Amino acid sequence: MKKVLIITYYWPPAGGIAVQRTLKFVKYLQDFGWMPIVYTVSNGEYPEHDPALEQQVPSNVTVIRRPIWEPYAWYKAFTGKSGKKVNRANLKQKAGGSLTEKISFWIRGNFFIPDTRRFWIKPSITFLSDYLQKEKVDAIISTGPPHSMHLIARGVSKKRKLPWLADFRDPWTTMDYYKDLMLTSMADARHRELELAVLKEASSVVVVGRFIQQEFEGKGAHRVRVIANGFDTTDFATEAIAVDKTFALVHTGSFFTRRNPESLWKAISELKSEGHPAGSVQLKLVGRVDPPVLNSIEAFGLSGNLNLVSQVPYNEVIRIMKAAPVLLLPIDVFDGSKWVLTGKLYEYLASGRPIVCIGPLDGDAAGVVEESRAGKAFDFGDVAGLKAHLITLHQQFVAGILRIEGSKVDQYSRKHLTGELADELNRITA
């Protein structure tokens, strides 16, 4: 059996969607002739924790954990947030905060390139280069963001002359928050230089959707393959779960400000003011919700519709999805939103419940929803369309016939997708 070194920041006990892709690859790679060795941090600053996920790591897989220094203690002290948990995924929203937050945000963008894990790059290259003198592997995989993982793999690949597959869960310089980093021209140039080096030097580049594929090919990557996110059939092989008896739109995971679907709140508010029973739809938001989203819901007079559920373990999230009358999938609002393919989309597909997607109609997410026959997509500002659809969904719910027409989702099983990854590894090591 061939061996592959996988370099990742997000790994159990980290929770949330970022860890799922790599965890499932590791879970199934041996079925396709590849033994993974995982290299990760021992003290990561994770926004979510789910220790139960550690049970999914095969017992014969070697996991190497090494300490990392991250600047969040400094950030907390500088901004007066000592003792509070830092959600780094949302540091990008701090540019509009206090003066100290703006200063810290500028420092993060211009001095921590490509990201705040940069101080792990050199020590990791040194450690892994030495480690691989004794433990031979056939290939390296890096997964990002954080993109520092790619730079570690780049260094190790050069030193040990090993083929390297760079897996991008998100893009780099076209990420939604990139333009908000307050970068100097020098810092921006450095980001783009590093991005181009990874794209051109990696033996293979893997992305989650076609828009990122097109972007990277246009930047000179010689080989870009799409391997989508997906769902693990074993996670969803639970007993039958009855659909909740209250008509509800359910969202799971972090609800960031940048994906606030004001058109939906407006549609519900209008239905409510018109006295239509669909206006009583419950907004069940499971996980962390940014305050501006809550403020927006309140501004539309929907506080009485709101049902907030705090973070729960992954297995409970699955139960909630399977019991949901309707699942809500808002896409981030920014100029490049067509590429956004949030991992929860595929878990929504596996749940078998109808999806309401709000985002660009020609985007990757809308395409998956429509092609899978798992729901309906609406453009960001389509209040009228959302109103009409909510009425239809409510009528179907009352009649007991609210279900999807029949989905085509087998292609998104994690095991199938891991087979595609193994094929790519076989190609670059042939």
FENWO-V831471 format. One record per residue. RES is the residue in one letter. PSI is psi in degrees with one decimal (999 if undefined). Layout:
BEGIN
RES:PSI, RES:PSI
END
This chain:
BEGIN
M:133.1, K:159.0, K:144.7, V:132.6, L:124.8, I:120.6, I:116.0, T:145.1, Y:-45.8, Y:118.2, W:145.5, P:136.2, P:12.0, A:140.9, G:-169.0, G:178.5, I:-25.9, A:-30.0, V:-19.8, Q:-42.9, R:-51.9, T:-41.2, L:-44.4, K:-34.8, F:-47.2, V:-38.4, K:-36.5, Y:-6.9, L:-35.3, Q:-26.5, D:-16.1, F:21.3, G:18.6, W:126.0, M:115.8, P:145.8, I:122.9, V:131.1, Y:120.9, T:-177.6, V:154.1, S:-13.4, N:48.5, G:147.8, E:88.0, Y:137.4, P:-24.6, E:147.4, H:139.6, D:79.7, P:-23.9, A:-24.1, L:-22.3, E:-24.1, Q:-17.5, Q:-7.4, V:120.8, P:139.2, S:-23.6, N:7.0, V:128.4, T:127.1, V:116.0, I:120.8, R:127.2, R:145.0, P:149.8, I:144.2, W:126.0, E:149.2, P:21.4, Y:-25.8, A:-43.0, W:-43.7, Y:-45.1, K:-44.2, A:-43.0, F:-38.0, T:0.2, G:23.3, K:25.4, S:136.6, G:-12.7, K:149.9, K:132.8, V:123.5, N:98.1, R:-28.0, A:-20.5, N:8.6, L:-25.9, K:-17.6, Q:0.8, K:-8.0, A:-23.3, G:13.8, G:-148.0, S:170.5, L:-44.3, T:-36.1, E:-39.6, K:-42.7, I:-45.3, S:-35.4, F:-42.3, W:-42.8, I:-44.8, R:-44.2, G:-35.1, N:-19.4, F:-18.3, F:80.8, I:125.4, P:-12.4, D:-178.0, T:-1.6, R:15.2, R:-28.7, F:-5.5, W:-10.3, I:-59.5, K:-48.2, P:-35.1, S:-39.8, I:-44.0, T:-49.7, F:-48.6, L:-34.5, S:-40.4, D:-43.1, Y:-40.4, L:-6.2, Q:-30.3, K:-41.0, E:102.6, K:136.3, V:164.1, D:-19.6, A:167.3, I:140.9, I:133.0, S:144.1, T:131.8, G:164.9, P:162.0, P:141.9, H:-10.1, S:-29.9, M:-37.7, H:-36.3, L:-32.2, I:-49.5, A:-38.9, R:-46.8, G:-43.1, V:-39.5, S:-42.3, K:-44.3, K:-37.4, R:4.9, K:51.1, L:143.2, P:146.9, W:128.4, L:120.9, A:115.5, D:117.1, F:111.3, R:-25.1, D:161.9, P:-170.9, W:-83.2, T:-2.5, T:11.9, M:148.9, D:-35.1, Y:-3.7, Y:-43.7, K:-13.9, D:3.8, L:-4.3, M:45.3, L:140.2, T:164.1, S:-34.1, M:-43.1, A:-42.0, D:-43.7, A:-37.8, R:-42.7, H:-48.1, R:-33.9, E:-45.6, L:-41.3, E:-47.8, L:-38.3, A:-43.5, V:-46.4, L:-37.3, K:-26.9, E:-23.6, A:141.6, S:-30.4, S:143.5, V:127.1, V:135.3, V:170.2, V:-10.5, G:168.4, R:-30.4, F:-40.0, I:-37.4, Q:-47.6, Q:-40.3, E:-50.1, F:-37.3, E:-37.9, G:-21.5, K:-1.4, G:4.1, A:129.9, H:-15.9, R:111.3, V:122.4, R:138.2, V:121.0, I:107.1, A:164.3, N:173.5, G:-158.1, F:152.5, D:117.5, T:-31.5, T:-29.1, D:-31.2, F:2.5, A:55.5, T:174.8, E:157.6, A:135.4, I:127.1, A:144.4, V:140.3, D:148.5, K:-3.8, T:130.3, F:120.6, A:148.5, L:123.2, V:129.3, H:131.5, T:147.5, G:-179.1, S:131.8, F:91.0, F:154.9, T:-38.2, R:-11.7, R:24.2, N:112.2, P:77.1, E:-27.8, S:-36.0, L:-45.4, W:-39.9, K:-42.6, A:-45.1, I:-41.6, S:-42.4, E:-42.7, L:-38.6, K:-45.4, S:-27.7, E:-4.0, G:15.7, H:136.6, P:-24.3, A:-21.2, G:-9.6, S:7.0, V:133.6, Q:136.7, L:96.9, K:105.9, L:114.0, V:113.9, G:-166.8, R:133.7, V:125.6, D:140.2, P:-41.3, P:-30.2, V:-45.7, L:-40.5, N:-39.1, S:-43.3, I:-43.5, E:-40.7, A:-30.1, F:9.7, G:30.2, L:17.9, S:-36.6, G:-15.7, N:-10.6, L:133.3, N:103.0, L:130.8, V:123.0, S:169.9, Q:133.6, V:160.6, P:159.0, Y:-39.8, N:-31.1, E:-35.7, V:-43.4, I:-44.7, R:-42.6, I:-42.5, M:-43.6, K:-24.0, A:-3.0, A:130.7, P:-48.3, V:141.2, L:136.5, L:128.2, L:86.0, P:136.5, I:144.3, D:138.6, V:106.1, F:171.6, D:-17.5, G:24.6, S:-9.6, K:-26.9, W:-13.0, V:123.2, L:79.2, T:141.3, G:-29.3, K:-21.1, L:-45.6, Y:-32.4, E:-36.4, Y:-45.3, L:-43.9, A:-27.2, S:-24.9, G:13.4, R:152.4, P:142.0, I:136.1, V:111.4, C:131.6, I:111.3, G:-173.7, P:129.5, L:-22.8, D:15.9, G:168.4, D:-42.6, A:-47.8, A:-38.7, G:-43.5, V:-43.9, V:-47.7, E:-45.6, E:-30.3, S:-5.6, R:37.8, A:3.7, G:-154.8, K:141.9, A:145.5, F:143.9, D:160.0, F:-41.3, G:14.1, D:73.2, V:-45.0, A:-43.5, G:-41.5, L:-41.2, K:-49.2, A:-40.7, H:-39.5, L:-38.3, I:-45.0, T:-46.1, L:-41.3, H:-42.1, Q:-43.3, Q:-38.1, F:-46.8, V:-37.3, A:-6.4, G:24.6, I:21.9, L:104.5, R:168.3, I:157.1, E:-22.6, G:114.8, S:158.1, K:87.3, V:-0.9, D:-32.7, Q:-14.7, Y:13.5, S:141.8, R:-36.7, K:-43.9, H:-43.6, L:-33.6, T:-34.5, G:-37.2, E:-38.7, L:-42.9, A:-38.8, D:-41.8, E:-38.9, L:-40.9, N:-37.7, R:-46.1, I:-11.1, T:1.4, A:999
END
